[in-house]
Amino acid sequence: MKTGLGILWLAAGELGRDLLSWIELAEGHGLSGRQAFDYVWRKARARYRDIGGWLLNLLIEALLARHLARQGQLDASLDWPGGPAGA
């Protein structure tokens, strides 16, 4: 999973850096869950109008996973049926 997130990070380029910045800003504003996602979505749609909604959604979710993984919070955030893999 870490390898896939790393490859996606390289492919995302400037958009990826912007998304992570907006994720951190959302956290700084005390937003979480759907409110944080909507905040990041609005920022991205305003700046990157030519990106399709499905791709933007994928990038936000993947970069949020990367952000949580770097903080050591990814496993607790995943909603695995029956618990995290390997548990």
Secondary structure, 3 states (H helix, E strand, C coil): CHHHHHHHHHHHHHHHHHHHHHHHHHHHCCCCHHHHHHHHHHHHHHHCCCCCHHHHHHHHHHHHHHHHHHCCCHHHHCCCCCCCCCC
